[in-house]
Amino acid sequence: MKKITTKQYLFPFALITSLFFFWGLVHNLDPVLIPHLRKAFLLNDFESSLVDSSVYIAYFIMALPAGFIMRKYGYKTGIIMGLCLFGLGSVLFVPAANTLQYGFFLGALFIIACGLASLETAANPYVTILGPPGTATQRLNFSQSFNGLAAFLAPAFIGPLILSGKELSKDTLDAMSPEHLHEYLLNEAASVKMPYLILGIVIFLVAIVFYFTKLPDVKHEEDGEKAGASFGEALKSIKLRWGIVAQFFYVGAQVCVASFFIRMATTQAGLDERTASKFLGLFGLAFMIGRFAGTFFMQFISPRKLLILYSTINIILCLLAIFGSGMMVVYTLIAIGFFMSIMFPTIFSMGIDGLGHHTKIGSSLIVMSIVGGALLPPVLGFISDKTGNIQNGYIVPLVCFVVVLIFAQVAERQTPTKIKT
């Protein structure tokens, strides 16, 4: 691999790390959008979960094309493309709100997520190779910590700007005239326009900064032999195969817990939606603290052992969320945020470990597995609608954390199949 000096990769590392904050910002507005659009379009739990589906299905569709573009044109091109799609989708929230079309919102979210898939396919492996291999997991956890900062800021400060605080009963809505109902729904939908318009403008400005910034594209010596990099060879890695499965279930768990947080807080603890959004901000704060704490703990305990410990704790916490009541449920969900904080970057770095010039392919495959965030929340919503209790749906993240635990216990014990590098 071409060596890069500290001076060369320090600024690129800082710039790439800023991307973790921006995609964390938009991802952590989704749990606010779900109850908001549920109200604005009179949706049930399953229908509102399609917000997550439209976002995470884009990861499955876009990850491979993004990986191909990066292999052909480099990380910088993939990042700029991702930022442009991110900005475009954000700006499209304005006409989506004006037309009061739920499908338009889902389409705009899909475009945003295509951009995020490109950014994550590029940024995650780029961070792991911008420095010594021995500290790759710590470096990725540090960058992901800024994703955690966004998880606190988005619901705590932007969420209340989107949520109106008006919670009308079904009887009140049924009693409204068609004109008044339309006006009410239009006003509810309109509150998303300004936050997403500003976000879109900022993202386009960031894309311009990247365009004019020289980024070292880390190339493996074998990159000249394009035929040597293949999916078949990459998938010979047991770590990668396990990483794909574990990431599918982890992302599903993260999205399920966060997306239905406000719903759990309002139904089980009796909080109003704006107060629930502030507690969702505490969930994000716990997530952020967990990222920084995890980076620190990894100086003394291996990432694998920490993953075993955290996934075991979250299995117990999920049981408390299912059978608990009142504010205990809210505090339990916040605790889950802390203990799942290290999982994505740790699974990612363990999954691509040792792939050599197959790293970009492995990264694309693991990003594709983020589709778990599209498929598992509707399962939670379906269980909630059928049983009449949102708590029952939390069996889904419980199962997901069991899978992560199995990955942590088994994957690192395997002797990886030697792949061509």
N, C-alpha and C positions, 0 to 999 in steps of 0.2 A: 504494500500500500504506500502511496505517496505520502511522505512525512510533511506535516504542517507545523510550523512553529507556534508557540503560545501567542505571540503578537498577531499572527495571521488569523487564528481561530477565536480569539477572545471577543472581538466585536461581532463577527458572524454569530457566535454563540448567543450573545445578548440579543441580537436582532431576531434570531430564530425563536428564542425564548419568549419574546413578545407575542408571537403567534399563538402560543399556548394560552395566553391571557385572552386574546380576542375570540378564539373559538370556544373557550370556556365561557365567555360572556354570553354568546348566543345560545350555546347548549343549555345553560342554566336559566335562560329565559323560557325554555320550553315547558318546564313545570309550572310556570306562571301562565303561559299561553293555554295550556290544557284546560284548567278550570275556567279561564276567561272565555275561550272559544266555546267551551261546553255551555256556558251561559248565553253567549251571543248568538249561538246557532241552535240552542235547545237540544243538546246532544246527550246521549247516555254515556256510561263509562267506556264501553267498547268503541263507540264512534269517536269519542274524544281521544282515545289512545292512537287513532290514526295519525295524529300529529307526530308521534314517535315513529310510526311506520314509515311515513313519508320522508322523515329525516334519515333514518338508519338504512332504509332500502337503498338510498343513494350511495351509501358507503359500499354496499355489495356491488352495485352497478359500476361505480366510478373507480374503485380501487385499482383494478387491473389496467384500464386505460391510463390512469395517472402514473402507475408504475412503468408502463411502456414509454410514456412521454419522458419520464425522468431518465430511464435507461438510454434513450435516444438523444435527449437534449440537455439533461442535467437537472440537478435539484432546483436551481434558481428558476428555470422555466416552469417547473411544476408548481412552485410556490406562487409565482406571479399569476399563473392561470387560476389557481385556487382562490387567490384574493379577488380576482375579477369576478368570478362566479359568486363568491361570498357577497361582494358589494352589490351585484346585480339583483340577487335574490332579496336582499334587505330592502332595496329601493322599491321592489315590486309589492311590498306590503302596502304601499300607498294606494295603488289602484285596486288591490285586493279588498281593502277596507271600504273603498268608495263603491265597489260593486256589490258588497255584502255576499260574496260567494265563498263558501267554505273550501270548495275545490281549488279556487284561486290561491287561498292561503296555503293549502297543502302543496300546490305547485311551486309557490315562492320558497317554501321551506325545503322542498326537494332541490331546487337550484342552489340555495345556500349550502345544503348538505353535500352537494357535488363538489362545491368549493372546499368545504371542510375535509372531505375525503382526500382531496388532492394535497391539502396542507398537512394532514396527519401522515399520509403516505410518505411525504417528503421530510417533515420536521422530526418525527420520532427516530428514524434511523440516522438522520443527519447529526442529531445531538449525540447519539451513541458513539459516532466515529470522530467527533470533533474533540479529541483528547485521548488520554491513555485508556486502553481497553479494560484495565482492571477497575476503573471507576465509572464505567459506562452506565451501570444501573443507577448509581448515586447521581450521576449527572442528569439522567433522564428524569429521575424523581424530583430533582431540584427544578428543572424546567417545568415539569408537570405541576409543581407547587403553585405556579402562577395561574394555572388552570383552576386551582383551588381558590386563589384570591378572587377570581371572577365568579366562582360558585358562591362566594359570600356577597359580593357587591351587586350582582345581577338581581337576585330576588329581594334583597334588603333595601336597595335604593331605586332600582328601575322598576321592580315589580309593583310597588304602590302607585307608580305613574300609569301603569296599564290597568290594574284592577280598580274598578270604580267604587267598590264598596257597596253597591246596590245589589241586594240579594232578594229578589221578588219570589214569592211562592207561586206554585203552579196555578192556584186559584186566582191570584192577582193577574197573572199573565193571561189566563183564559178569559178574564173579565175585560181585558183591554180591547179597544177597537182595533181593526187591522192597521189603521193609520198610526195610532199611538204605539202599537207593538213594533211596527216597522221602524219608527223613529227611535224607540228605545234600543232596539237591536243595532241600528245604524250607529248610534252614539257609543254603544259598548264596543263595537268593532273598531271605531275610529281612534280609540285611545292608543292603539299600537303604532299609528302612523309616524308620529314624531320620533319616538325612540329608535325605530328601525331605519328611518330616513337618515338620522344623524349617524347611526352606526354604519350605514352603507357609504356615506360620504367619507367617514374616517377610514374605512377599509380601502377605498379607492386611493386615498392619499398614501396609505401604507404601501400599496402596490407600486406607486410611483417611487417611493423611497427605495424599495427593493430593486426596481428597474435600474436605478442609478448607482446602486451599491455593488461593489465587486465582491462576490462570494466565492470562496474556494470550493470547487466541486471535487469532493474526495473520490478519487477513482482507484479501484483495485487494479493491480498490474495486469490481471487477466481480462479486464474489460475490453481489451482489443479483440479478444476471442469471443465475440458475441454468442457463437454457437455453444460455448461452454456453459452459459447460464441458462438453465431450464427448470421448468416446474417439477419435472420428474426427479431431477437430481436434488433440488431443494427439499422436496417432500421425503427424501430418504432420511432426513433428520428427524429423529424421534421427538426431539425438543420442539421442532416446528409444528409437527402434527398435533402434539399435545397442546401447544400454545394456541393453535387455531381453535381447538375445541374449548379450552379454558376461557379464551377471550370472548367467544360467542356467549357463553353463559355469564361471564362477569359483566359484560356491557349490558346484557339483558337485566341483570340484577340491579345495576346502578340506575338504569333508566326507570325500572319499575319503582324502586324506592323513591327516587327524586320526583318523578312525574306525578305520582299519586300522594305525595307528601301533603299538599294542601287539602286534598280530598280527605285524607285520614285525619288531619288536624281539625277540620271543620265538623266532620261527622262523629269522631270518637272523643274529641276533647271540647267540642262546642265552641271553637274559636271562629271569629269572623274571618273572611278571606284575606283582608289586609294584614291582620295580626298573624294569620297563618303564614303569609308571605314573609313576614319578618322572622318568624321561626325557621322558615326555609332558608333564610339568610344565615341563621345560626348553624343550620345543617351544612351550608357551604363553608362557613368559618371553621367548623370542625373538620371538614374535608381538607381545607387548606392547611390547618395546623397539623393534621395527620400526615400530609405530604412532607412538610418540613421536618416533622418529628421522625418520620420514617427514614428520610435521608440521613438524619443524625444517627438513628439506631443502627443503620447498616454499616456504620464504622465498627460496630462491636458484635453484630449478629448477622449471619448470612441472609441475603434476600429470601432464599428458599425457606429458611426456618421462620422468618418473620411472616412470610405468606401463610405458612401453616398455622401459626398462632392467630393471626388476624382473621383468617377464614373460619377457624373454629369458634372464635368469639362471635362472629357475625351470625353463625348458625344459631347460637344461643339467643342472640338479640332478636333474630327473626321470630323465634318462638314466643318471646315476650311481646313482640308487636302483634302477633296473631291472637294471643290469649289475654293481653293486658287491657287496660281501660283508662280513660281520662288522659291527663297530661303525661302519665307514664309512657303511653304510646308515642307521644311527640318526642320526649327525651330519648326514648329507645331508638327512634329513627335518626335522631341527631348523632347518637353514638355509632350507629351503623355507618354514617358518613365518615367518621374518623377512621374506623377500622377497615373500610374498603378503599381508603385513599391511595394506598401504595399498589393496589392490585393491577391496574391497567399497565403502568410503566414496567412493573416487575415481570408480569407475564410477557409483555412485549419483548423486553431485553433478554429474558430467558429463552423465548421462542426463537429469536434470530441469532442467538449465540453460536458462533462457529460456522456461520453460513458462507463466509468469505465473499466472493463475487456474486453469490446467490442472494445477498442481503436484500437487494431491492425487490426481488421476487418474493422473498419471505415476508418482507414488510407489507407488500400488497396483499398477500394472502391473509395475514393477521388483521389488516385493516378491513378486508372483506368480511371477516368473521364478526365485525361490529354489527352486522345485520341482525345479531341477537337482540339488539335494541329495537329493531322493527318488529320482530316476531313474538317476543315474549310479553311485552306490555299488553297487547290485545288479549293474550291468554289470561292475564291478571284481570283485565276489564271484563272479560267474559265470565270468569268465576264470580266476580263481584256482582254483575248483573243477575246471574242465575241464582245466587245464594242470598242476594239482598244485603250482603255485608262485605264492605271493602277489605276488612281484615282477613277474610278467608283467602283473598287473592294473594296475600303475602307468602303463601306456600311456594309461589313461583321463585322469588328471590332466595328463599331458604334452600330450595333444590339447587339453585345456581351456585350458592356458596359451597355446597357439598361437592360439586364438580370441581370448583377451584381448589378445594382442599385435596381432592384426589390428584389433581395436576401437580400440586406442590409436593405431595408425598412420593409420587411415582416418577414424574418426568426426569428429575435430576438424578434419580438412582439408576436410570438407564444409561448404557454406554452408547452414545450416538453412533449411528451408522456413518462410516466415513464417506463423505461426499467429495466429488471432484472440485478442487479449488485451484 
